[in-house]
């Protein structure tokens, strides 16, 4: 799964993480006054101020969408 995060400045980020992991990081950042650090596949780090998060929603990531697409593909039925 992925999380789509909408920030106050209007920017939307899609992060490949499950909701439980995001919620733990978000709460820890709020409690400590720190930032949420997101690491991408290239090793870059994005720091998100939790105070700037307007809302978030769970969305299927690309791999999940491919699996769902394959699962919904009609198949011929033998008679």
C-alpha positions as CSV (number, residue, x, y, z in Angstrom):
1,X,0.0,0.0,0.0
2,X,0.9,3.6,-0.3
3,X,-0.1,6.8,1.5
4,X,-1.1,10.0,-0.3
5,X,-0.2,13.0,1.9
6,X,-1.7,16.4,1.2
7,X,0.4,19.3,2.6
8,X,-0.8,22.8,3.5
9,X,1.1,24.4,0.6
10,X,-1.0,22.3,-1.8
11,X,1.7,19.7,-2.6
12,X,0.6,16.0,-2.6
13,X,3.1,13.3,-1.9
14,X,2.6,9.5,-2.5
15,X,4.7,7.4,-0.2
16,X,5.0,3.6,-0.3
17,X,4.4,2.8,3.3
18,X,1.6,1.1,5.2
19,X,-0.7,3.2,7.3
20,X,0.5,1.7,10.7
21,X,4.1,2.6,9.9
22,X,3.1,6.1,8.8
23,X,1.0,6.7,11.9
24,X,3.8,5.7,14.2
25,X,6.3,8.0,12.5
26,X,3.7,10.8,12.3
27,X,2.9,10.5,16.1
28,X,6.5,10.3,17.1
29,X,7.3,13.4,15.0
30,X,4.4,15.4,16.5
31,X,5.4,14.3,20.1
32,X,9.0,15.2,19.6
33,X,8.5,18.3,17.6
34,X,10.7,16.7,14.9
35,X,10.2,15.8,11.2
36,X,9.1,12.7,9.4
37,X,12.0,11.3,7.4
38,X,11.1,9.4,4.2
39,X,13.9,7.5,2.3
40,X,13.4,6.8,-1.4
41,X,15.0,4.1,-3.5
42,X,17.8,6.3,-4.5
43,X,18.9,7.0,-0.9
44,X,17.6,10.5,-0.8
45,X,15.8,11.7,2.3
46,X,12.7,13.9,2.4
47,X,11.9,15.5,5.7
48,X,8.2,16.3,6.2
49,X,7.0,18.7,8.9
50,X,4.0,16.9,10.5
51,X,2.4,20.2,11.3
52,X,2.1,20.8,7.5
53,X,0.0,17.7,6.8
54,X,-3.6,18.5,6.0
55,X,-4.8,15.0,5.3
56,X,-3.8,11.6,4.1
57,X,-5.4,8.6,2.4
58,X,-4.4,5.1,1.7
59,X,-4.0,4.3,-2.0
60,X,-2.8,1.2,-3.8
61,X,0.8,1.6,-5.0
62,X,1.8,0.8,-8.5
63,X,2.6,-2.9,-7.7
64,X,-0.7,-3.3,-6.0
65,X,-2.5,-1.7,-9.0
66,X,-0.8,-4.2,-11.3
67,X,-1.9,-7.1,-9.2
68,X,-5.5,-5.8,-9.0
69,X,-5.5,-5.2,-12.7
70,X,-4.4,-8.8,-13.4
71,X,-7.0,-10.1,-10.9
72,X,-9.8,-8.2,-12.7
73,X,-8.8,-9.2,-16.2
74,X,-11.5,-11.4,-17.7
75,X,-10.5,-14.9,-18.5
76,X,-12.2,-17.3,-21.0
77,X,-14.4,-19.9,-19.4
78,X,-14.2,-23.4,-21.0
79,X,-17.5,-25.1,-21.7
